[in-house]
Amino acid sequence: MNTIEPTPSPASGCRVESVPIGQRRRGETGSTLIEALVAMLVLSIGLLGIAGLASAALRYSQGAWARAAVASGLSDLADRVRANPSASNTDYRFNTVAYADQREALDDGDVTIARDCLAEDCTPTQLATYHLTDWRLALNRSMPGAAVWVSGQRDTGYLATIMWFDKSYVQDDGVTPEASPTCAVDGAGVITNTGIAARICCPPAADVIDGVRCTNMSVIP
């Protein structure tokens, strides 16, 4: 085995103990391996943190996109209702088709415009029907998984609800869809919730599935 020959110390004349080169290299290799493992651990923790931040940013951006689409959709309906002042008191009501049934009809392509009021003359009622169908189709294009619910009446104001499936709306396990809050209503079907709860609850008769979010807005012509 190669060794370093001892040499006298210039200062004291003492001899320095020789250390086998192979033994020194083994010790240095062990220290280097530990340092590399520590560096890999620190890097892994950092990458996990970055991945978590990216995931959170994606969820927030999706939430912002959904809120913008909902606000635009509700404003669109309000404009349509106001553009048809001769419609009857309930022409814009749409509150008999459950969420799942609406989605099935939209997914199967069964929701179509029967009379195009942009190309043909229409009565106020026909125009309201056109508006509702065109609105539903527009929402379906901009928000896949969307459905609508419109209750109330023109003279006292409609209550419009946009419902959409949010895959990030899950329980703490990160997998199971969260149950959607249901609106409390009185005998006349009027929502009795207040505050934020009144804005995000889902109509009971819509029978939404878990993972669906709802946003409500009053439309007063």
Protein Blocks (a to p, Z undefined) as FASTA:
>chain_A
ZZddddddfklopacddddfklmmmmmmmmmmmmmmmmmmmmmmmmmmmmmmmmmmmmmm
mmmmmmmmmmmmmmmmmmmmmmmmmbcfklmgccfbcfklmmmmmmnopaccfbdcklpc
cdfklmmmmmmmmmmmmmmmmmghiacddedjfknopadddddddfklccfkomaccddd
dddddfkopafbecjllmmcccfklopaehiacddddddZZ
